[in-house]
Amino acid sequence: MTSRLRPLSLSSDLIASPSFSRPSTTMAARAVLASSLRRLSSPTPSAKLIPRRGLAGGGDHHGPPKVNIWEDPLSPSKWKEEHFVLASLGGWFLLGYGGYKLFGGKKEKKEEVVAASAH
C-alpha cells in the first residue's frame, strides 16, 4: 500500500488535508502554517490604514533648509538643487553665447565708397 504525498504549500487546504498519515506531521504542518499566517497578517485592523511609504520620505533633510533662488539670490549654497541647475545652465549658455558673439560669427567688412567727384 503506497500513499501519495502532496508537496507542502502554505494554503488553507493543508490544515484539513487527509494526505498525511501521522498526526505529528499534520500538527507540525499546522504549526508552520499558523506561524507564517501570523507573521503575514497585521496585529490590528487599524494597522492596515496606516500608510507604509518606506523610503518615499522626499529627499535629504540634513542641513539647513533649501530656499528658492529668488528668496536669496546671493547664496547659491542655500538654493534648491533644481534652481541651482537652472541658474548654472543659464550662466554657461550666456558665457558661450557671449564668447561666440565676441570672437566668432561672421565678420563684416565695411567698405567705404568714395564718391567720385565729377569736374
Secondary structure, 3 states (H helix, E strand, C coil): CCCCCCCCCCCHHHCCCCCCCCHHHHHHHHHHHHHHHHHHCCCCHHHHHCCCCCCCCCCCCCCCCCECCCCCCCCHHHECHHHHHHHHHHHHHHHHHHHHHHHCCCCCCCCCCCCCCCC
